[in-house]
Amino acid sequence: MKAALSAQINKTDRNDAPGIAQMMRVGLYKPVHVKSVRSQEIRMLLTACKFVQTKILDAENNLRGLLRNFGLKVGAVTRLSSSGALSSCSNNPRICTW
C-alpha cells in the first residue's frame, strides 16, 4: 500500500483516499491483528501500576536527597517503616520549624 501511494506526485489526504479505496476494491491489503479489549485492559493496568511504583520511588529518593542536605541519612526504608522514618525526621528541630 505504501509503495503504491508514495508514487503519487502530490501526496495529500485528499489524493490518498481514492488510491486507498481502489486498493481495497482490488484486494491489495493484508489483515492486521487487533488485541482484545481484555488484553488492552490488562496492559493499561500494568502500565498504571508501573507508573505509580516509579513515582513512589522518585518521591522517596527526592526526600532522601532533601534530608541529606541537613546531614540526615535515611537507611533502607520499607513500606511499613516509612511513616516512622518520616515522623522521626519531622520531630527534628533543624528541619521542621513550624
GIDA-V668810 format. One record per backbone hydrogen bond with DSSP energy under -1.0 kcal/mol. NH is the residue of the N-H (numbers start at 1). CO is the residue of the C=O. Records with the same first field share a line. If there is no record, write none. Layout:
BEGIN
NH=CO, CO
END
This chain:
BEGIN
5=1
6=2
8=5
12=10
16=12
17=13
20=16
21=17
22=18
23=19
24=20
25=21
26=22
27=23
28=23
29=27
40=36
41=37
42=38
43=39
44=40
45=41
46=42
47=43
48=44
49=45
50=46
51=47
52=48
53=49
54=50
55=51
56=52
57=53
58=54
59=55
60=56
61=57
62=58
63=59
64=60
65=61
66=62
67=63
68=64
70=67
71=68
72=67
85=81
86=82
87=83
88=84
89=85
90=86
92=89
95=92
96=92
END
